[in-house]
């Protein structure tokens, strides 16, 4: 079987380091391992990268869907919050500046709930979605 087209490698140096060096398809970044107590790290975290995967996949899928239906999407924003605790959840807010007719909005909602990353994650963690259109 050939090399996968998506890959990631993380390395954490020996010792008490709080940063992992992450490489995603040749793009390098640092990922901070959050401390058990204290403020949230200023940079990328494992949960932040998970949220970024869902938000980036969703925003690209929304734009592609709207263009397919010849709706100029204008700005599209997807925010994903990770709610921790005993029952973790991802809360996704999709905001589309463009006005979207009710029938198409229903189809857009279904598209959002079936993006590739959504399908990958939804059996592992609940994803609550709020869709706002112009």
Backbone as a printed PyTorch tensor [residue, N CA C, xyz], in Angstrom:
tensor([[[  0.8480,  -1.1840,   0.0000],
         [  0.0000,   0.0000,   0.0000],
         [  0.8880,   1.2400,   0.0000]],

        [[  0.5080,   2.2780,  -0.7230],
         [  1.3150,   3.4830,  -0.8630],
         [  1.3060,   4.3510,   0.3860]],

        [[  2.1190,   5.3680,   0.3350],
         [  2.2210,   6.3360,   1.4290],
         [  0.9010,   7.1130,   1.5440]],

        [[  0.3790,   7.2990,   2.7770],
         [ -0.8630,   8.0640,   2.9360],
         [ -0.6530,   9.5170,   2.5060]],

        [[ -1.7270,  10.1660,   2.0590],
         [ -1.5950,  11.5480,   1.6040],
         [ -1.7460,  12.5520,   2.7420]],

        [[ -2.0860,  12.0900,   3.9230],
         [ -2.1610,  12.9440,   5.1050],
         [ -1.3970,  12.2490,   6.2110]],

        [[ -0.4670,  12.9670,   6.7910],
         [  0.2900,  12.3540,   7.8670],
         [  0.7170,  13.4100,   8.8650]],

        [[  0.9940,  12.9580,  10.0710],
         [  1.4690,  13.8360,  11.1230],
         [  2.4380,  13.0640,  12.0010]],

        [[  3.4840,  13.7390,  12.4180],
         [  4.4540,  13.1670,  13.3380],
         [  4.6650,  14.1610,  14.4680]],

        [[  4.6800,  13.6730,  15.6940],
         [  4.9640,  14.5270,  16.8490],
         [  6.1600,  13.9600,  17.5980]],

        [[  7.0200,  14.8610,  18.0570],
         [  8.1940,  14.4630,  18.8360],
         [  8.2440,  15.3120,  20.0940]],

        [[  8.5040,  14.6540,  21.2050],
         [  8.6590,  15.3380,  22.4880],
         [ 10.0270,  14.9540,  23.0240]],

        [[ 10.8870,  15.9450,  23.2050],
         [ 12.2500,  15.6830,  23.6700],
         [ 12.2300,  15.0710,  25.0670]],

        [[ 13.2560,  14.2970,  25.3630],
         [ 13.4040,  13.6940,  26.6810],
         [ 13.4770,  14.8000,  27.7350]],

        [[ 12.8880,  14.5690,  28.8770],
         [ 12.9200,  15.5490,  29.9590],
         [ 11.5250,  16.0620,  30.2610]],

        [[ 11.4800,  17.2620,  30.8010],
         [ 10.2060,  17.8360,  31.2380],
         [  9.6390,  18.8390,  30.2440]],

        [[  9.9750,  18.7090,  28.9860],
         [  9.5000,  19.6510,  27.9770],
         [  7.9840,  19.7100,  27.9110]],

        [[  7.4630,  20.9040,  27.6700],
         [  6.0150,  21.1110,  27.5710],
         [  5.5850,  21.2990,  26.1220]],

        [[  6.5330,  21.2400,  25.1880],
         [  6.2110,  21.4780,  23.7880],
         [  6.5440,  20.2540,  22.9480]],

        [[  5.6150,  19.8580,  22.1160],
         [  5.8750,  18.8050,  21.1400],
         [  6.1210,  19.4860,  19.7970]],

        [[  7.0840,  18.9990,  19.0660],
         [  7.2980,  19.4560,  17.6970],
         [  6.4270,  18.5940,  16.8000]],

        [[  5.5420,  19.2400,  16.0540],
         [  4.5720,  18.5290,  15.2240],
         [  4.8470,  18.8570,  13.7610]],

        [[  4.7550,  17.8520,  12.9270],
         [  4.9100,  18.0230,  11.4870],
         [  3.6660,  17.4350,  10.8270]],

        [[  2.9500,  18.2660,  10.0820],
         [  1.7480,  17.8270,   9.3720],
         [  1.9940,  18.0450,   7.8830]],

        [[  2.1490,  16.9540,   7.1610],
         [  2.4060,  17.0410,   5.7120],
         [  3.5240,  18.0230,   5.3770]],

        [[  4.5710,  18.0710,   6.2070],
         [  5.7040,  18.9420,   5.9470],
         [  5.6000,  20.3230,   6.5620]],

        [[  4.4820,  20.6670,   7.1860],
         [  4.3080,  21.9470,   7.8700],
         [  4.6250,  21.7330,   9.3460]],

        [[  5.5740,  22.4980,   9.8760],
         [  6.0120,  22.3040,  11.2600],
         [  5.4090,  23.3480,  12.1870]],

        [[  5.0810,  22.9250,  13.3920],
         [  4.6040,  23.8300,  14.4280],
         [  4.9130,  23.2310,  15.7910]],

        [[  4.7850,  24.0660,  16.8090],
         [  4.9650,  23.6040,  18.1800],
         [  3.5940,  23.4600,  18.8100]],

        [[  3.4350,  22.4310,  19.5780],
         [  2.1710,  22.1710,  20.2650],
         [  2.4770,  22.0850,  21.7530]],

        [[  1.8270,  22.9350,  22.5340],
         [  2.0840,  22.9630,  23.9670],
         [  1.2020,  21.9520,  24.6810]],

        [[  1.8310,  21.2030,  25.5490],
         [  1.0930,  20.2580,  26.3780],
         [  0.5790,  21.0560,  27.5720]],

        [[ -0.7360,  21.2250,  27.7150],
         [ -1.2560,  22.0540,  28.8050],
         [ -0.8940,  21.4790,  30.1740]],

        [[ -0.5920,  22.3750,  31.1020],
         [ -0.3410,  21.9660,  32.4820],
         [ -1.6720,  21.5950,  33.1230]],

        [[ -1.6110,  20.7600,  34.1520],
         [ -2.8420,  20.3560,  34.8350],
         [ -3.5470,  21.5420,  35.4720]],

        [[ -2.7760,  22.5310,  35.9030],
         [ -3.3830,  23.7390,  36.4650],
         [ -2.6870,  24.9340,  35.8400]],

        [[ -3.3310,  26.0570,  35.8930],
         [ -2.7410,  27.2540,  35.3070],
         [ -3.5200,  27.7030,  34.0950]],

        [[ -3.0740,  28.8060,  33.4960],
         [ -3.8000,  29.3560,  32.3440],
         [ -3.6340,  28.4830,  31.1070]],

        [[ -4.5600,  28.6610,  30.1970],
         [ -4.4670,  27.9610,  28.9150],
         [ -3.2300,  28.4490,  28.1730]],

        [[ -2.5540,  27.5680,  27.4780],
         [ -1.3840,  27.9870,  26.6940],
         [ -1.7770,  28.9810,  25.6040]],

        [[ -0.8330,  29.8310,  25.2380],
         [ -1.0910,  30.8370,  24.2090],
         [ -1.0480,  30.2470,  22.8060]],

        [[ -0.3730,  29.1250,  22.6230],
         [ -0.2180,  28.5440,  21.2930],
         [ -1.0970,  27.3310,  21.0800]],

        [[ -0.7320,  26.5550,  20.0750],
         [ -1.4950,  25.3510,  19.7210],
         [ -1.4250,  24.3210,  20.8450]],

        [[ -2.5350,  23.6190,  21.0370],
         [ -2.6280,  22.5150,  21.9940],
         [ -3.2170,  21.3210,  21.2490]],

        [[ -3.1310,  20.1310,  21.8120],
         [ -3.7470,  18.9870,  21.1380],
         [ -5.2450,  19.1900,  20.8660]],

        [[ -5.9910,  19.6920,  21.8560],
         [ -7.4170,  19.9270,  21.6240],
         [ -7.6290,  21.0600,  20.6160]],

        [[ -6.7560,  22.0600,  20.6420],
         [ -6.8490,  23.1440,  19.6660],
         [ -6.6470,  22.6490,  18.2440]],

        [[ -5.7100,  21.7170,  18.0740],
         [ -5.4810,  21.1530,  16.7400],
         [ -6.6650,  20.3020,  16.2960]],

        [[ -7.2980,  19.6010,  17.2310],
         [ -8.5060,  18.8410,  16.9040],
         [ -9.6100,  19.7960,  16.4470]],

        [[ -9.7940,  20.8920,  17.1990],
         [-10.7980,  21.8910,  16.8290],
         [-10.4670,  22.5090,  15.4740]],

        [[ -9.1830,  22.7530,  15.2130],
         [ -8.7660,  23.3240,  13.9290],
         [ -9.0730,  22.3750,  12.7770]],

        [[ -8.9130,  21.0830,  13.0010],
         [ -9.2340,  20.1050,  11.9550],
         [-10.7060,  20.1840,  11.5820]],

        [[-11.5610,  20.2380,  12.6020],
         [-12.9980,  20.2910,  12.3410],
         [-13.3960,  21.6240,  11.7120]],

        [[-12.8720,  22.7310,  12.2360],
         [-13.2840,  24.0380,  11.7020],
         [-12.7890,  24.2450,  10.2720]],

        [[-11.5580,  23.8540,   9.9780],
         [-11.0430,  24.0650,   8.6180],
         [-11.7550,  23.1840,   7.6030]],

        [[-12.0290,  21.9440,   7.9610],
         [-12.7560,  21.0570,   7.0510],
         [-14.1680,  21.6000,   6.7990]],

        [[-14.8120,  22.0670,   7.8660],
         [-16.1770,  22.5800,   7.7410],
         [-16.2240,  23.8310,   6.8770]],

        [[-15.3190,  24.7850,   7.1200],
         [-15.3730,  26.0420,   6.3720],
         [-15.1310,  25.8020,   4.8790]],

        [[-14.2250,  24.8940,   4.5390],
         [-13.9830,  24.5950,   3.1200],
         [-15.1780,  23.8820,   2.4940]],

        [[-15.8190,  22.9860,   3.2450],
         [-16.9940,  22.2720,   2.7310],
         [-18.1620,  23.2190,   2.5130]],

        [[-18.3680,  24.1720,   3.4310],
         [-19.4570,  25.1430,   3.2960],
         [-19.2490,  25.9940,   2.0470]],

        [[-18.0430,  26.5080,   1.8750],
         [-17.7700,  27.3510,   0.7040],
         [-17.9670,  26.5640,  -0.5900]],

        [[-17.4800,  25.3390,  -0.6490],
         [-17.6370,  24.5030,  -1.8430],
         [-19.1100,  24.2480,  -2.1300]],

        [[-19.8860,  23.9300,  -1.0920],
         [-21.3180,  23.6710,  -1.2490],
         [-22.0290,  24.8990,  -1.8180]],

        [[-21.7850,  26.0700,  -1.2330],
         [-22.4780,  27.2790,  -1.6870],
         [-22.0920,  27.6410,  -3.1170]],

        [[-20.8370,  27.4930,  -3.4570],
         [-20.4220,  27.7910,  -4.8340],
         [-21.0620,  26.8280,  -5.8250]],

        [[-21.2260,  25.5740,  -5.4150],
         [-21.8740,  24.5910,  -6.2900],
         [-23.3060,  25.0260,  -6.5970]],

        [[-23.9600,  25.7000,  -5.6530],
         [-25.3290,  26.1730,  -5.8410],
         [-25.3640,  27.6270,  -6.3140]],

        [[-24.2140,  28.1530,  -6.7540],
         [-24.0980,  29.5040,  -7.3060],
         [-24.5620,  30.5680,  -6.3160]],

        [[-24.2490,  30.3480,  -5.0480],
         [-24.5150,  31.3400,  -4.0110],
         [-23.1680,  31.9370,  -3.6170]],

        [[-22.9370,  33.2270,  -3.9020],
         [-21.6770,  33.8310,  -3.4630],
         [-21.6330,  33.8070,  -1.9300]],

        [[-20.7120,  33.0510,  -1.3530],
         [-20.7650,  32.8340,   0.0870],
         [-20.3570,  34.0280,   0.9320]],

        [[-19.6140,  34.9880,   0.3530],
         [-19.0850,  36.0470,   1.2030],
         [-18.1750,  35.4190,   2.2490]],

        [[-18.0490,  36.0840,   3.3810],
         [-17.2230,  35.5250,   4.4490],
         [-17.9130,  34.3220,   5.0760]],

        [[-17.1250,  33.3180,   5.3730],
         [-17.6050,  32.1300,   6.0810],
         [-16.6610,  31.9220,   7.2570]],

        [[-17.2210,  31.7530,   8.4350],
         [-16.4030,  31.5210,   9.6280],
         [-16.9440,  30.3200,  10.3820]],

        [[-16.0490,  29.4800,  10.8490],
         [-16.4290,  28.3330,  11.6760],
         [-15.5810,  28.3860,  12.9410]],

        [[-16.2520,  28.4600,  14.0720],
         [-15.5780,  28.4390,  15.3730],
         [-15.9190,  27.1230,  16.0470]],

        [[-14.9140,  26.4670,  16.5830],
         [-15.1310,  25.2140,  17.2990],
         [-14.5540,  25.3650,  18.6980]],

        [[-15.3860,  25.1150,  19.6890],
         [-14.9520,  25.1310,  21.0850],
         [-14.9550,  23.7010,  21.6050]],

        [[-13.9440,  23.3770,  22.3740],
         [-13.8570,  22.0620,  23.0000],
         [-14.3030,  22.2270,  24.4420]],

        [[-15.4160,  21.5880,  24.7820],
         [-15.8910,  21.6060,  26.1590],
         [-15.4340,  20.3150,  26.8180]],

        [[-14.5690,  20.4500,  27.8070],
         [-14.0230,  19.2810,  28.4920],
         [-14.9720,  18.7620,  29.5530]],

        [[-14.4280,  18.0070,  30.4750],
         [-15.2150,  17.4520,  31.5540],
         [-15.5000,  15.9870,  31.3270]],

        [[-16.3580,  15.4210,  32.1740],
         [-16.6410,  13.9830,  32.0770],
         [-17.3550,  13.5910,  30.7840]],

        [[-18.1010,  14.5240,  30.1880],
         [-18.7750,  14.2730,  28.9070],
         [-18.3270,  15.3310,  27.9080]],

        [[-17.1280,  15.1870,  27.3390],
         [-16.6280,  16.2240,  26.4340],
         [-17.5110,  16.3860,  25.2020]],

        [[-17.4770,  17.5940,  24.6470],
         [-18.2960,  17.9080,  23.4790],
         [-17.5760,  18.9600,  22.6450]],

        [[-17.7980,  18.9150,  21.3400],
         [-17.3330,  19.9690,  20.4470],
         [-18.5400,  20.8290,  20.0900]],

        [[-18.3990,  22.1320,  20.2350],
         [-19.4720,  23.0620,  19.8860],
         [-18.9870,  23.8650,  18.6820]],

        [[-19.6880,  23.6940,  17.5610],
         [-19.2870,  24.3030,  16.2900],
         [-20.3210,  25.3580,  15.9030]],

        [[-19.8480,  26.5750,  15.6470],
         [-20.7140,  27.6500,  15.1740],
         [-20.2700,  28.0260,  13.7670]],

        [[-21.1910,  27.8620,  12.8150],
         [-20.9240,  28.1510,  11.4060],
         [-21.6600,  29.4410,  11.0600]],

        [[-20.9190,  30.4520,  10.6110],
         [-21.5160,  31.7330,  10.2470],
         [-21.2240,  32.0170,   8.7770]],

        [[-22.3010,  32.1890,   8.0050],
         [-22.2120,  32.4940,   6.5770],
         [-22.8320,  33.8690,   6.3780]],

        [[-22.0810,  34.8060,   5.8020],
         [-22.5850,  36.1590,   5.5860],
         [-23.7200,  36.1630,   4.5750]],

        [[-23.6330,  35.3350,   3.5580],
         [-24.6260,  35.3140,   2.4790],
         [-26.0020,  34.8940,   2.9940]],

        [[-27.0220,  35.4610,   2.3600],
         [-28.3850,  35.0120,   2.6240],
         [-28.5760,  33.6650,   1.9230]],

        [[-29.1550,  32.7260,   2.6310],
         [-29.3630,  31.3800,   2.0880],
         [-30.8420,  31.0470,   2.2270]],

        [[-31.4720,  30.6840,   1.1010],
         [-32.8940,  30.3300,   1.1060],
         [-33.1420,  29.1520,   2.0540]],

        [[-34.3410,  29.0670,   2.6600],
         [-34.6210,  28.0160,   3.6450],
         [-34.3500,  26.5880,   3.1550]],

        [[-34.7630,  26.2590,   1.9260],
         [-34.5280,  24.8950,   1.4220],
         [-33.0380,  24.5990,   1.2960]],

        [[-32.3020,  25.5680,   0.7790],
         [-30.8600,  25.3860,   0.6170],
         [-30.1640,  25.3740,   1.9770]],

        [[-30.6980,  26.1430,   2.9190],
         [-30.1290,  26.1710,   4.2760],
         [-30.2310,  24.7920,   4.9200]],

        [[-31.3360,  24.1150,   4.6990],
         [-31.5140,  22.7570,   5.2270],
         [-30.4790,  21.8080,   4.6180]],

        [[-30.2520,  21.9400,   3.3190],
         [-29.2320,  21.1110,   2.6580],
         [-27.8300,  21.4680,   3.1610]],

        [[-27.5910,  22.7560,   3.3880],
         [-26.3010,  23.1940,   3.9170],
         [-26.0690,  22.6050,   5.3050]],

        [[-27.0930,  22.5990,   6.1190],
         [-26.9860,  22.0070,   7.4530],
         [-26.6060,  20.5320,   7.3740]],

        [[-27.2230,  19.8160,   6.4400],
         [-26.8940,  18.3970,   6.2490],
         [-25.4550,  18.2440,   5.7690]],

        [[-25.0080,  19.1430,   4.8990],
         [-23.6240,  19.1150,   4.4100],
         [-22.6420,  19.3240,   5.5610]],

        [[-22.9460,  20.2850,   6.4270],
         [-22.0850,  20.5570,   7.5830],
         [-21.9730,  19.3180,   8.4690]],

        [[-23.0750,  18.6160,   8.6510],
         [-23.0690,  17.4220,   9.5010],
         [-22.4330,  16.2100,   8.8370]],

        [[-22.0130,  16.3470,   7.5830],
         [-21.4090,  15.2120,   6.8780],
         [-20.0480,  15.5340,   6.2740]],

        [[-19.3580,  16.5280,   6.8060],
         [-18.0070,  16.7910,   6.3160],
         [-17.1140,  15.6100,   6.7030]],

        [[-16.0180,  15.4080,   5.9910],
         [-15.1610,  14.2540,   6.2920],
         [-14.6780,  14.1910,   7.7450]],

        [[-14.2480,  15.3210,   8.3070],
         [-13.7620,  15.2920,   9.6880],
         [-14.9240,  15.0870,  10.6620]],

        [[-16.0900,  15.6440,  10.3560],
         [-17.2660,  15.4060,  11.2000],
         [-17.5790,  13.9220,  11.2590]],

        [[-17.5860,  13.2660,  10.1070],
         [-17.8780,  11.8220,  10.0790],
         [-16.8510,  11.0360,  10.8790]],

        [[-15.6030,  11.4570,  10.8190],
         [-14.5440,  10.7650,  11.5450],
         [-14.7060,  10.9100,  13.0580]],

        [[-15.1390,  12.0890,  13.5080],
         [-15.1870,  12.3790,  14.9400],
         [-16.5070,  12.0600,  15.6280]],

        [[-17.6130,  12.1130,  14.9030],
         [-18.9200,  12.1240,  15.5650],
         [-19.2450,  10.8870,  16.3920]],

        [[-18.6580,   9.7390,  16.0920],
         [-18.9100,   8.5610,  16.9200],
         [-18.0700,   8.5700,  18.1890]],

        [[-17.0410,   9.4230,  18.2280],
         [-16.1650,   9.4830,  19.3920],
         [-16.5450,  10.6060,  20.3570]],

        [[-17.0590,  11.7010,  19.8270],
         [-17.3960,  12.8510,  20.6680],
         [-18.6050,  13.5630,  20.0530]],

        [[-19.5740,  13.9570,  20.8810],
         [-20.7260,  14.6910,  20.3410],
         [-20.2840,  16.0340,  19.7470]],

        [[-20.9300,  16.3980,  18.6500],
         [-20.6640,  17.6820,  17.9940],
         [-21.9950,  18.4240,  17.9010]],

        [[-22.0900,  19.5470,  18.6120],
         [-23.2900,  20.3820,  18.5350],
         [-23.0020,  21.5120,  17.5640]],

        [[-23.8990,  21.7190,  16.6080],
         [-23.6660,  22.7140,  15.5640],
         [-24.7510,  23.7810,  15.5830]],

        [[-24.3190,  25.0330,  15.4750],
         [-25.2120,  26.1770,  15.3020],
         [-24.8770,  26.7640,  13.9370]],

        [[-25.8900,  26.9210,  13.0700],
         [-25.6940,  27.4700,  11.7290],
         [-26.3800,  28.8240,  11.6440]],

        [[-25.5960,  29.8490,  11.3160],
         [-26.1220,  31.2080,  11.1640],
         [-25.8630,  31.6650,   9.7350]],

        [[-26.9040,  32.1830,   9.0870],
         [-26.7480,  32.7020,   7.7310],
         [-27.2830,  34.1220,   7.6710]],

        [[-26.8200,  34.8760,   6.6400],
         [-27.1940,  36.2810,   6.4750],
         [-28.5750,  36.4580,   6.1300]]])
